[in-house]
């Protein structure tokens, strides 16, 4: 496709191994708290990689907000110019439920949504050229980002790939001329 995508699925898969365990620990910690089995320490702040992504100069930032403690996006449509360097943010800051972990995975076409939603498992994304970019999973109270180059003009669906969420959490990334 000739498009440069920073944070491609293969790249994300290797880079996210540490965060994958952090996310699993946060979810387990939430379950422990819900069951009254003990106390857990506060989750660590943003990783150095995430801090760098939020500090990086970009042409545009688009934010997809997750609804508080719900399996839905509040932001259903975001846009930025084609070819721009964009910071895509999943904002899960209002959420307190440990079950509400979300990401944003942008795919090439509507026809890819169901397949990618079924094949993905949280931040374990299939090696599929239909995935244009993806944020890491954002736990309750977190914001996560990815920086990428906007694709050619058009509309690109996005979903959350946390298990069971893709059917309900969908939106559109619009790449403007």
Backbone bond lengths (Angstrom), bond angles and torsions (degrees), N, CA, C in turn:
res aa  C-N    CA-C-N  psi(-1)  N-CA   C-N-CA  omega(-1)  CA-C   N-CA-C  phi
1 X - - - 1.455 - - 1.526 111.68 -
2 X 1.320 118.07 -13.40 1.446 121.03 178.52 1.530 113.14 72.87
3 X 1.305 118.11 13.35 1.463 121.27 -176.86 1.521 109.03 -103.00
4 X 1.311 116.38 134.00 1.455 120.98 177.81 1.521 107.59 -88.49
5 X 1.298 117.21 122.96 1.461 120.90 179.16 1.515 108.26 -123.46
6 X 1.330 114.32 109.13 1.456 118.50 175.22 1.510 107.30 -75.92
7 X 1.291 117.35 140.15 1.464 119.87 -179.89 1.515 110.72 78.50
8 X 1.357 117.61 37.54 1.458 120.56 177.99 1.526 109.67 -62.17
9 X 1.334 117.69 162.25 1.469 119.54 -177.51 1.526 113.78 -54.01
10 X 1.334 117.51 -43.16 1.466 119.56 179.82 1.522 109.44 -64.45
11 X 1.340 115.48 -43.92 1.457 120.95 -179.50 1.525 109.47 -63.87
12 X 1.346 116.39 -44.99 1.467 120.45 -179.66 1.520 111.01 -63.04
13 X 1.341 116.54 -39.95 1.455 119.49 -176.20 1.526 110.68 -59.96
14 X 1.341 116.69 -42.94 1.456 120.09 -179.52 1.526 111.32 -72.35
15 X 1.328 116.83 -40.93 1.464 120.30 -175.67 1.518 112.13 -73.59
16 X 1.311 118.56 -24.65 1.461 121.49 -172.02 1.511 114.31 -92.49
17 X 1.336 118.22 3.15 1.459 119.71 -176.13 1.528 111.74 -54.89
18 X 1.342 117.79 -46.53 1.468 120.72 179.22 1.514 111.99 -64.37
19 X 1.333 116.78 -42.68 1.462 120.31 179.69 1.516 111.19 -68.10
20 X 1.332 116.96 -30.34 1.460 120.13 178.01 1.523 109.31 -58.18
21 X 1.349 115.73 -45.27 1.466 119.50 178.98 1.508 110.75 -68.37
22 X 1.363 117.94 -39.63 1.461 120.53 176.64 1.522 110.24 -57.63
23 X 1.351 116.57 -46.57 1.467 120.85 -179.56 1.512 111.64 -61.80
24 X 1.329 116.80 -42.51 1.463 120.02 178.77 1.523 110.85 -63.98
25 X 1.337 116.21 -39.06 1.465 119.83 177.87 1.513 110.89 -64.69
26 X 1.357 117.60 -39.76 1.460 120.29 178.25 1.520 110.87 -62.92
27 X 1.327 116.66 -43.68 1.467 120.09 179.73 1.522 109.69 -63.89
28 X 1.331 117.71 -45.16 1.459 121.21 178.38 1.524 110.35 -61.55
29 X 1.321 117.09 -41.40 1.458 121.54 178.53 1.526 109.55 -59.88
30 X 1.348 116.81 -42.70 1.461 120.55 178.83 1.513 112.00 -62.98
31 X 1.315 117.20 -40.55 1.466 121.07 178.27 1.523 109.73 -64.27
32 X 1.323 116.89 -43.24 1.469 121.00 178.73 1.521 109.79 -59.33
33 X 1.347 116.37 -44.39 1.468 119.86 179.38 1.524 111.40 -64.54
34 X 1.337 116.88 -43.22 1.466 120.36 -179.85 1.526 111.62 -61.74
35 X 1.304 116.34 -36.36 1.462 120.20 -178.69 1.528 112.31 -84.80
36 X 1.317 116.22 -2.95 1.456 119.86 179.22 1.518 113.44 68.83
37 X 1.329 117.08 30.00 1.457 120.61 -176.25 1.522 113.51 -91.48
38 X 1.306 117.43 -1.51 1.459 118.54 179.51 1.505 110.93 152.85
39 X 1.306 115.02 -179.33 1.461 120.70 -179.13 1.515 110.05 -108.84
40 X 1.307 115.27 150.23 1.459 121.00 177.86 1.517 108.33 -122.64
41 X 1.292 115.19 152.81 1.461 119.69 176.10 1.518 109.19 -70.02
42 X 1.322 116.08 158.28 1.465 120.91 175.50 1.525 108.24 -60.78
43 X 1.352 116.89 144.78 1.464 118.47 177.33 1.526 110.09 -64.36
44 X 1.322 116.50 151.81 1.458 119.24 179.85 1.526 110.43 -65.28
45 X 1.324 116.62 160.61 1.462 121.03 176.93 1.518 110.49 -70.52
46 X 1.327 115.78 -172.26 1.470 119.51 -179.19 1.528 111.68 -58.57
47 X 1.314 115.57 144.37 1.462 120.67 177.43 1.526 109.15 -66.18
48 X 1.318 117.62 160.00 1.475 119.81 176.21 1.530 111.63 -56.50
49 X 1.327 117.03 -36.02 1.466 120.21 178.99 1.530 110.76 -64.20
50 X 1.337 116.76 -44.33 1.464 119.77 178.43 1.527 110.73 -66.26
51 X 1.315 117.68 -39.56 1.464 120.19 177.05 1.523 110.43 -58.43
52 X 1.332 116.34 -41.89 1.466 120.95 179.47 1.527 110.82 -65.44
53 X 1.338 117.53 -40.56 1.469 120.26 179.29 1.526 111.39 -64.29
54 X 1.334 117.23 -39.25 1.460 120.12 178.97 1.529 111.85 -72.03
55 X 1.334 117.60 -24.41 1.463 121.40 179.12 1.527 112.52 -87.99
56 X 1.319 117.04 -17.70 1.464 121.61 -175.27 1.524 111.33 -64.57
57 X 1.327 116.24 138.04 1.463 121.26 175.63 1.525 108.83 -71.26
58 X 1.330 116.00 131.42 1.461 121.61 179.63 1.520 108.98 -135.26
59 X 1.330 116.27 163.99 1.465 120.98 176.11 1.528 111.05 -75.82
60 X 1.326 116.79 -32.84 1.465 121.01 -177.74 1.520 109.71 -155.23
61 X 1.332 114.94 153.94 1.463 120.98 173.25 1.518 107.53 -124.23
62 X 1.328 115.91 131.13 1.467 120.54 174.80 1.521 107.35 -119.76
63 X 1.321 115.06 135.78 1.454 121.11 -175.85 1.519 109.35 -118.79
64 X 1.319 115.74 127.26 1.465 122.41 174.03 1.522 105.67 -106.73
65 X 1.325 115.63 116.20 1.470 120.63 -179.08 1.515 110.02 -94.67
66 X 1.323 114.99 133.27 1.464 121.03 173.38 1.522 107.83 -86.87
67 X 1.319 116.14 143.05 1.466 120.55 176.79 1.524 108.86 -67.43
68 X 1.321 116.37 146.06 1.454 120.99 -178.83 1.524 110.79 -63.41
69 X 1.342 114.84 121.27 1.466 122.49 175.21 1.528 113.38 52.84
70 X 1.318 116.05 37.68 1.469 120.73 -179.70 1.524 109.78 -140.26
71 X 1.310 114.74 160.44 1.454 121.63 179.99 1.538 108.57 -96.62
72 X 1.363 115.20 63.01 1.458 120.24 177.82 1.522 109.82 -159.80
73 X 1.328 114.33 154.22 1.452 120.41 173.50 1.526 108.24 -88.84
74 X 1.325 117.53 138.98 1.462 120.75 169.58 1.517 109.44 -78.42
75 X 1.323 116.28 -34.50 1.467 122.31 179.44 1.520 108.20 -93.57
76 X 1.322 116.03 116.58 1.460 119.83 -176.74 1.524 113.29 -104.15
77 X 1.349 116.89 -13.98 1.456 120.60 -176.96 1.523 108.87 -148.28
78 X 1.322 115.89 127.95 1.462 121.83 174.79 1.521 107.97 -132.06
79 X 1.334 116.15 155.51 1.463 117.91 179.60 1.513 111.52 -145.17
80 X 1.330 113.84 155.77 1.459 122.78 176.81 1.528 107.30 -159.31
81 X 1.326 117.25 160.33 1.463 120.51 -178.10 1.533 112.86 -70.16
82 X 1.311 115.51 142.33 1.462 122.00 175.77 1.526 109.57 -56.66
83 X 1.315 116.73 138.47 1.459 122.22 178.20 1.519 114.80 81.81
84 X 1.338 117.31 -7.29 1.468 120.52 -179.27 1.526 110.75 -74.27
85 X 1.322 115.86 150.59 1.458 121.42 171.27 1.525 105.92 -83.75
86 X 1.328 116.03 118.13 1.462 121.73 -170.71 1.519 110.86 -122.90
87 X 1.333 114.35 139.10 1.460 120.17 170.07 1.538 105.82 -98.52
88 X 1.322 115.86 115.90 1.466 122.62 176.74 1.520 106.94 -97.93
89 X 1.333 116.28 123.97 1.461 121.87 -174.92 1.523 109.86 -118.65
90 X 1.325 116.80 132.33 1.462 121.56 166.53 1.526 105.39 -97.71
91 X 1.324 115.49 119.54 1.463 121.48 -178.07 1.526 108.70 -105.49
92 X 1.322 115.33 105.72 1.464 122.49 179.79 1.533 109.25 -114.16
93 X 1.343 115.53 25.81 1.463 121.84 -171.76 1.528 113.69 -65.44
94 X 1.322 118.26 -29.97 1.466 120.73 -177.15 1.522 113.04 -82.66
95 X 1.309 116.98 -13.48 1.462 121.29 -175.51 1.526 111.41 -76.98
96 X 1.322 115.41 139.94 1.464 121.32 175.99 1.522 112.40 -119.53
97 X 1.333 117.96 -18.12 1.464 121.58 -178.42 1.525 110.78 -75.03
98 X 1.338 118.10 127.08 1.466 120.31 -179.80 1.531 113.10 -65.11
99 X 1.321 117.90 -16.12 1.465 120.86 179.27 1.527 112.07 -80.98
100 X 1.324 117.32 -14.44 1.462 120.84 -175.70 1.522 110.90 -97.19
101 X 1.315 115.27 76.99 1.460 124.78 176.89 1.523 106.14 -104.26
102 X 1.335 117.31 131.60 1.462 119.91 -173.64 1.525 112.29 -137.09
103 X 1.333 114.89 157.86 1.455 122.48 169.76 1.523 108.12 -141.84
104 X 1.323 116.08 177.98 1.461 121.96 174.27 1.521 106.43 -127.82
105 X 1.329 115.80 119.97 1.458 122.29 177.97 1.527 107.10 -118.42
106 X 1.329 116.72 117.67 1.465 122.08 -179.33 1.521 107.93 -93.98
107 X 1.330 115.63 129.44 1.466 121.03 -179.75 1.526 110.29 -117.46
108 X 1.317 115.65 162.93 1.461 121.61 -172.80 1.526 113.91 -69.94
109 X 1.327 117.71 -34.86 1.464 119.29 -174.56 1.527 110.62 -152.19
110 X 1.314 115.69 158.60 1.466 122.13 178.08 1.532 111.10 -56.01
111 X 1.317 116.53 -34.07 1.467 120.89 -179.59 1.529 112.44 -64.22
112 X 1.332 117.92 -17.64 1.463 121.98 -178.74 1.529 113.47 -89.79
113 X 1.328 117.70 -15.43 1.464 122.15 -171.06 1.524 112.42 -59.04
114 X 1.313 117.79 -54.49 1.465 120.17 -175.40 1.526 111.52 -63.55
115 X 1.326 116.01 -44.27 1.469 120.17 -178.88 1.525 111.22 -62.04
116 X 1.325 117.11 -49.25 1.465 120.35 -179.22 1.523 109.72 -64.39
117 X 1.331 117.48 -40.83 1.464 120.95 178.55 1.517 112.50 -59.61
118 X 1.331 116.59 -35.77 1.464 120.43 -179.80 1.529 112.14 -80.02
119 X 1.326 117.16 -36.38 1.466 120.89 -176.55 1.519 113.23 -79.28
120 X 1.324 116.99 -26.68 1.464 120.79 -177.95 1.518 110.14 -80.78
121 X 1.309 114.52 156.22 1.459 120.82 174.94 1.519 107.31 -140.70
122 X 1.329 115.74 89.93 1.455 119.60 -177.51 1.508 110.72 67.23
123 X 1.329 117.21 -122.59 1.460 119.85 179.70 1.528 112.03 -92.16
124 X 1.311 117.37 5.99 1.473 120.93 173.51 1.523 106.79 -91.05
125 X 1.325 114.81 93.83 1.458 121.02 -176.15 1.524 109.92 -95.42
126 X 1.329 116.15 145.10 1.464 117.96 176.51 1.528 110.01 -66.99
127 X 1.306 116.50 152.98 1.463 121.34 175.31 1.520 105.95 -78.68
128 X 1.325 116.56 90.12 1.458 122.00 -171.33 1.523 109.08 -136.04
129 X 1.321 117.85 125.41 1.467 120.23 -179.21 1.525 112.98 -64.22
130 X 1.323 118.24 -13.66 1.469 120.97 178.04 1.527 111.60 -72.34
131 X 1.328 118.17 -18.19 1.461 121.14 177.81 1.524 107.66 -83.85
132 X 1.338 115.66 115.64 1.456 120.59 -178.00 1.521 112.18 -85.07
133 X 1.318 117.05 -39.12 1.460 122.06 176.35 1.520 108.38 -167.66
134 X 1.328 116.16 164.57 1.460 120.32 -178.99 1.523 110.20 -155.67
135 X 1.323 115.65 140.10 1.461 120.00 172.13 1.515 108.24 -83.02
136 X 1.321 117.73 157.66 1.467 119.64 169.00 1.533 108.89 -67.53
137 X 1.315 116.36 166.83 1.461 120.71 175.09 1.528 109.96 -66.85
138 X 1.335 115.16 137.72 1.465 121.55 175.79 1.515 107.73 -110.13
139 X 1.320 115.89 119.21 1.451 120.90 176.62 1.519 110.35 -76.69
140 X 1.320 117.10 178.48 1.457 120.72 177.85 1.531 110.98 -55.40
141 X 1.332 115.41 132.53 1.453 120.56 178.58 1.512 115.06 80.74
142 X 1.328 118.51 5.57 1.462 121.14 -175.25 1.524 112.72 -111.11
143 X 1.329 113.20 160.15 1.470 123.13 169.49 1.521 105.80 -127.23
144 X 1.315 117.27 134.06 1.467 121.68 177.72 1.524 107.95 -128.19
145 X 1.329 115.39 154.47 1.460 119.65 -175.61 1.516 111.90 -139.31
146 X 1.318 113.76 161.04 1.453 123.40 168.80 1.526 105.67 -140.04
147 X 1.328 117.30 145.27 1.453 122.01 175.98 1.521 107.10 -110.99
148 X 1.327 115.76 131.65 1.467 120.42 -177.05 1.524 109.33 -151.44
149 X 1.322 115.64 170.21 1.461 122.29 176.26 1.520 108.74 -95.51
150 X 1.340 115.95 126.54 1.465 119.99 -179.24 1.525 110.35 -59.84
151 X 1.331 116.26 139.89 1.461 121.03 178.41 1.532 111.09 -72.61
152 X 1.327 116.74 176.76 1.467 120.48 178.04 1.534 111.04 -57.43
153 X 1.344 116.71 160.45 1.465 119.67 -178.91 1.530 112.36 -51.26
154 X 1.320 114.41 137.56 1.463 120.68 179.43 1.512 110.13 155.02
155 X 1.318 115.11 -176.13 1.458 121.62 178.46 1.519 108.86 -112.49
156 X 1.338 115.85 132.27 1.447 122.99 -176.29 1.531 109.32 -126.57
157 X 1.327 117.71 122.70 1.464 119.88 -179.88 1.524 111.36 -68.77
158 X 1.333 115.66 150.03 1.463 119.86 169.68 1.521 108.85 -130.59
159 X 1.338 114.58 150.99 1.463 122.04 -177.87 1.517 109.30 -140.12
160 X 1.337 115.18 166.15 1.461 121.77 168.60 1.524 106.00 -100.36
161 X 1.324 116.94 131.44 1.467 119.46 -177.20 1.517 113.31 -102.90
162 X 1.340 118.03 11.58 1.465 118.39 173.10 1.530 106.33 -62.42
163 X 1.338 119.19 139.06 1.469 121.18 -173.40 1.539 113.38 -48.96
164 X 1.326 114.09 124.74 1.455 122.10 177.92 1.518 115.18 86.91
165 X 1.324 118.87 -5.77 1.457 121.02 -174.70 1.524 114.54 -91.12
166 X 1.326 118.88 -26.87 1.467 121.53 -170.60 1.526 113.44 -57.72
167 X 1.289 117.95 -34.64 1.470 120.86 -178.94 1.529 111.61 -64.61
168 X 1.334 116.91 -32.64 1.459 121.45 -174.33 1.521 113.92 -101.95
169 X 1.312 116.01 -23.60 1.471 120.03 -173.99 1.510 110.28 -110.43
170 X 1.334 114.75 92.81 1.460 122.06 -178.42 1.529 109.78 -137.13
171 X 1.311 115.22 150.21 1.459 121.28 176.76 1.510 109.38 -158.52
172 X 1.340 115.93 -169.96 1.462 120.68 -176.30 1.526 110.69 -133.93
173 X 1.322 115.42 130.73 1.460 123.45 171.34 1.528 105.84 -98.19
174 X 1.334 117.03 121.87 1.462 121.31 -179.46 1.518 108.99 -105.16
175 X 1.312 115.95 123.65 1.451 122.64 176.00 1.528 106.90 -99.42
176 X 1.340 115.62 112.30 1.457 120.31 -175.22 1.523 111.31 -91.22
177 X 1.341 116.63 152.16 1.474 119.76 178.53 1.521 112.62 -64.80
